[in-house]
Amino acid sequence: MWLIQNKHQIKLDNQGSTLIELVISIMVAGVILVGVAIGVTSSIQRTALARYKEIGTALAGESIEVFHKERARLGWVNFEATYGAGDYCLNEETNVIEPAPCADITQLSHDFSRNIAVSIDNGVIQVQATVSWEAGNITPHPEVVLTQRFAQIN
């Protein structure tokens, strides 16, 4: 390349500029690829967390449903007498409500912990099903909590 300055031709030397352009292009491409990789990783983590939350909600809902069935099967007086305040578990094999401590439930090669807390206030039985699981470095561990109140219908 030639530069004309004050009616004299001066030859410009561009030998190093191609190497600099190449290095800058590689750096820009690297930054873009790192951004894409972070976005894909984040998306995969959110998808997995959503799937685990779906399973946790199903497990908590199953617990509440068993209490509904017990309420219908036993009637209010026996239901109130059988399930006093305290912590309970739902046996996965028999679908029977048992006193705590609870065993972990394994689904999708992941351990879920389910706890059912029963409290009584002014004749109203509150059942709170909590399902939690470990999610790598997320602290506190994610959990799903469903609550149902039962009262005597007159």
Buried (B, 14 or more C-beta within 10 A) or exposed (E): EEEEEEEEEEEEEEEEEEEEEEEEEEEEEEEEEEEEEEEEEEEEEEEBBEEBBEBBBBBBBBBBBBBEEBBEEBEBEEBBEEBEEEBBBBEBEEEEBEEEEBEEBEBEEBEBBBBBBBBBEEEEBBBBBBBBBBBEEEEEEBBBBBEBEBEEEE
